[in-house]
């Protein structure tokens, strides 16, 4: 499935998009919960996304300003912790 271009401002907040074998999206995982506006933007790009398909790694809501100030640190720390988990298994 060719994923339509998600606006950079929103795409930056997405950790992963999972696609079914029938090439439909079944899960979008963001670092923090996406706002209602952001989910509507994504839903408008994909005709069949339900609200249950949106998930987030962290449950805290953060403002765009907070996200922009800390996103690089959050992404790096999250990736480093995932690699640490793999090395301990």
C-alpha positions, -999 to +999 in steps of 0.1 A: +000+000+000+013+034-009+007+056+022-006+090+013+016+119+023+008+127+059+016+163+068+052+165+082+039+182+114+018+151+121+041+125+106+068+136+129+047+125+158+040+090+144+062+061+156+047+034+134+019+026+109+009-011+106-008-024+075-029-056+071-022-082+044-051-066+025-031-034+025-054-015+049-041+003+079-050-014+112-029+006+137-012+040+139+011+044+168+022+079+178+046+088+206+019+108+224-019+109+218-027+128+186-052+156+189-087+153+175-077+176+147-046+155+138-067+123+138-092+140+116-065+150+092-052+115+090-087+100+087-093+123+057-063+108+039-074+072+046-111+065+041-114+036+064-096+044+097-115+040+129-107+058+161-097+024+176-068+023+152-050+052+169-027+042+197+001+060+215+032+049+234+028+074+262-005+086+277+005+121+285-009+149+263+017+173+252+013+206+234+030+212+200+055+236+217+064+209+243+067+183+215+089+205+194+112+213+223+117+176+234+109+154+203+146+147+194+154+137+230+122+116+233+129+098+200+165+091+208+158+079+243+130+057+231+151+041+204+180+036+228+158+019+253+144-004+227+179-014+217+188-020+253+158-043+257+170-063+226+205-067+241+191-080+274+170-107+258 
